[in-house]
C-alpha cells in the first residue's frame, strides 16, 4: 500500500467538496502546514481555492479552504 502525501490527501478532500481547516488537515493527513499546501495547489497546480476566515468559540481565528468547482 502506497502512502499518500499530505498534499495529495488535502487535494482529495477538496475535490470531494470538503472544506478544509487546519484542525481537519492535522487529523486527516497529519499536516501542520495547510497554508503552504494551499499556496502550492493554487500557484503550481492552478487550482481556484477560496479562503474564508472564521472564529472559534474561544476567539481563535483560522482559515477554511474550499475548492471552487
C-alpha positions in Angstrom: 0.0 0.0 0.0 1.5 3.3 -1.1 1.5 6.2 1.4 -0.4 9.3 0.2 1.4 12.6 0.6 -0.1 15.4 2.6 -0.7 17.5 -0.5 -2.4 14.6 -2.2 -4.6 14.0 0.8 -5.7 17.6 1.1 -6.4 17.7 -2.7 -8.5 14.6 -2.4 -10.6 16.2 0.4 -11.0 19.4 -1.6 -12.1 17.5 -4.8 -14.7 15.7 -2.7 -16.2 19.0 -1.9 -15.0 19.1 1.7 -13.9 22.4 3.1 -10.6 22.0 5.0 -9.4 23.9 8.1 -6.1 23.4 10.0 -7.6 21.1 12.6 -9.0 18.8 9.9 -5.8 18.8 8.0 -3.9 17.7 11.1 -6.4 15.0 11.8 -6.8 13.8 8.2 -3.2 13.9 6.9 -1.0 15.0 9.7 -0.2 18.4 8.2 0.7 21.4 10.3 1.4 23.5 7.2 -2.0 23.7 5.5 -1.4 27.2 4.2 1.8 26.1 2.5 -0.1 23.2 0.8 -2.9 25.5 -0.3 -0.4 28.0 -1.7 1.3 25.2 -3.7 -2.0 24.0 -5.0 -3.0 27.5 -6.1 0.2 28.5 -7.8 1.8 25.3 -9.1 -1.4 23.4 -9.9 -3.6 26.4 -11.0 -6.5 25.5 -8.7 -9.0 28.1 -7.6 -9.3 27.7 -3.9 -11.2 30.2 -1.8 -10.4 31.3 1.8 -12.9 32.0 4.4 -11.8 33.5 7.8 -13.7 32.1 10.8 -13.5 32.5 14.6 -13.8 29.6 17.0 -15.9 29.6 20.2 -12.7 30.5 22.1 -12.0 33.5 19.9 -9.2 31.9 17.8 -9.2 32.9 14.2 -8.5 30.3 11.4 -8.9 29.9 7.7 -11.2 27.5 5.9 -10.3 26.5 2.3 -12.7 25.4 -0.4 -12.1 24.3 -3.9 -14.2 26.2 -6.5 -15.7 23.6 -8.9 
